[in-house]
Amino acid sequence: MTDMQKSAKGAAATEKKFEGFTDDEKGAMKERARELKAAAARGNEADEESAVLAKIAEMPEPDRALAERLHGVITASAPTLAPKLWYGMPAYAKDGKVVCFFQPAQKFKTRYSTFGFNDPANLDDGAMWPTAFALTELTAADEERIGALVKRAVS
């Protein structure tokens, strides 16, 4: 390589800057660290559910209404799942592993909330299947579908 090629290559490499995590992402990670410390201090599932309900109560509308309804559907459909906070969001775990979670729209300033599943969920269906759903509202049919998915996820 000539000196000209090397300097051009070096210049191109320095133009690309790693932006890193957004302030929202950094905040979520810090919140997760606080949650882990608080969960260790609380030490029982009843207190974990209280923490989830308190977090839901802090949410602005319409996230709060969605989270309250999802909490009811999930706990009724899969009572074996333990509510817990996960990166500042309501989540539901089996054997300590998060199976599903609710991400409020306001958390990352998105136009819709998200209900998602992690890899411990038993939802495999061929080579490809959905693991997250955008939510702007919940109908009775949506609640029924979510309930069925949650039951299947913990089966």
C-alpha positions as CSV (number, residue, x, y, z in Angstrom):
1,M,0.0,0.0,0.0
2,T,1.2,3.5,-0.7
3,D,1.3,6.2,2.0
4,M,-1.7,7.8,0.3
5,Q,-3.8,4.6,0.6
6,K,-2.8,4.1,4.2
7,S,-3.7,7.7,5.2
8,A,-7.0,7.5,3.3
9,K,-7.8,4.3,5.1
10,G,-6.8,5.7,8.4
11,A,-8.9,8.8,7.9
12,A,-12.0,6.8,7.0
13,A,-11.6,4.7,10.1
14,T,-11.3,7.8,12.4
15,E,-14.4,9.4,10.8
16,K,-16.6,6.6,12.2
17,K,-17.2,7.2,15.8
18,F,-18.9,4.9,18.3
19,E,-21.8,6.8,19.7
20,G,-22.2,4.4,22.6
21,F,-25.4,3.9,24.5
22,T,-28.2,6.4,24.5
23,D,-29.0,8.2,27.8
24,D,-32.2,6.1,28.0
25,E,-30.2,2.9,27.6
26,K,-27.7,4.0,30.2
27,G,-30.6,4.9,32.5
28,A,-32.1,1.4,32.0
29,M,-28.8,-0.3,32.9
30,K,-28.4,1.8,36.0
31,E,-32.0,1.1,37.0
32,R,-31.3,-2.7,36.5
33,A,-28.4,-2.5,38.9
34,R,-30.6,-0.7,41.5
35,E,-33.3,-3.4,41.0
36,L,-30.8,-6.2,41.6
37,K,-29.7,-4.6,44.9
38,A,-33.2,-3.9,46.0
39,A,-34.4,-7.5,45.1
40,A,-31.6,-9.0,47.1
41,A,-32.6,-6.8,50.1
42,R,-36.3,-7.7,49.7
43,G,-35.8,-11.4,49.2
44,N,-39.3,-12.6,48.5
45,E,-41.8,-12.8,45.7
46,A,-44.5,-10.9,47.4
47,D,-42.2,-7.9,47.7
48,E,-41.2,-8.3,44.1
49,E,-44.8,-8.1,43.0
50,S,-45.3,-5.0,45.1
51,A,-42.3,-3.4,43.4
52,V,-43.8,-4.3,40.0
53,L,-47.2,-2.8,40.9
54,A,-45.5,0.3,42.3
55,K,-43.6,0.7,39.0
56,I,-46.9,0.3,37.0
57,A,-48.6,2.9,39.2
58,E,-45.8,5.4,38.3
59,M,-46.4,5.0,34.6
60,P,-48.2,7.7,32.7
61,E,-51.3,6.8,30.7
62,P,-51.9,4.9,28.4
63,D,-48.9,2.8,29.5
64,R,-50.3,2.4,33.0
65,A,-53.6,1.0,31.7
66,L,-51.9,-1.4,29.4
67,A,-49.5,-2.6,32.1
68,E,-52.3,-3.1,34.6
69,R,-54.3,-5.2,32.2
70,L,-51.3,-7.2,31.1
71,H,-50.3,-7.9,34.7
72,G,-53.8,-9.3,35.3
73,V,-53.8,-11.4,32.2
74,I,-50.3,-12.8,32.8
75,T,-50.8,-13.6,36.5
76,A,-54.2,-15.3,35.7
77,S,-52.9,-17.2,32.7
78,A,-49.6,-18.4,34.3
79,P,-49.6,-18.2,38.1
80,T,-46.3,-19.9,38.2
81,L,-44.6,-16.8,36.7
82,A,-43.1,-14.5,39.3
83,P,-43.5,-10.8,38.7
84,K,-40.2,-8.8,38.9
85,L,-38.7,-5.6,37.7
86,W,-36.3,-6.0,34.8
87,Y,-34.5,-2.9,33.5
88,G,-37.2,-0.8,35.0
89,M,-40.0,-2.7,33.3
90,P,-42.6,-5.2,34.6
91,A,-41.4,-8.7,33.8
92,Y,-42.5,-12.2,34.6
93,A,-40.0,-15.0,35.4
94,K,-39.9,-18.7,35.7
95,D,-37.0,-20.2,37.8
96,G,-35.4,-16.8,37.9
97,K,-35.4,-16.3,34.1
98,V,-37.5,-13.7,32.5
99,V,-40.1,-15.3,30.2
100,C,-42.1,-12.2,29.2
101,F,-42.0,-8.4,29.8
102,F,-43.8,-5.2,29.1
103,Q,-41.9,-2.2,27.7
104,P,-43.8,1.0,28.1
105,A,-43.7,3.4,25.2
106,Q,-42.6,6.3,27.3
107,K,-39.5,4.4,28.6
108,F,-37.7,4.8,25.2
109,K,-40.0,7.5,23.8
110,T,-41.5,5.2,21.2
111,R,-44.9,5.5,19.6
112,Y,-46.1,2.1,21.0
113,S,-45.6,-0.1,24.0
114,T,-44.1,-3.6,23.6
115,F,-45.1,-6.9,25.0
116,G,-42.3,-9.4,24.5
117,F,-40.9,-12.9,25.2
118,N,-37.4,-13.9,25.9
119,D,-35.8,-17.2,24.9
120,P,-37.0,-19.3,27.9
121,A,-40.5,-19.0,26.5
122,N,-41.7,-22.1,24.8
123,L,-43.1,-20.5,21.7
124,D,-41.0,-22.1,19.0
125,D,-42.9,-22.7,15.8
126,G,-40.8,-23.9,12.9
127,A,-37.7,-21.8,12.0
128,M,-39.3,-18.4,12.7
129,W,-41.9,-17.0,15.2
130,P,-42.7,-13.6,16.7
131,T,-41.2,-12.7,20.1
132,A,-42.6,-9.2,20.5
133,F,-45.8,-7.4,19.9
134,A,-46.5,-3.7,19.5
135,L,-49.4,-2.5,21.7
136,T,-51.4,0.7,21.5
137,E,-54.5,-0.7,23.2
138,L,-55.8,-4.0,24.4
139,T,-59.1,-5.6,23.3
140,A,-60.7,-8.6,24.8
141,A,-59.4,-10.6,21.8
142,D,-55.9,-9.3,22.4
143,E,-56.0,-10.3,26.1
144,E,-57.2,-13.8,25.1
145,R,-54.4,-14.2,22.6
146,I,-51.8,-12.9,25.1
147,G,-53.2,-15.3,27.8
148,A,-52.8,-18.2,25.4
149,L,-49.3,-17.2,24.4
150,V,-48.3,-16.9,28.1
151,K,-49.7,-20.3,28.9
152,R,-47.8,-21.8,26.0
153,A,-44.7,-20.0,26.9
154,V,-44.5,-21.6,30.4
155,S,-45.6,-25.1,29.2
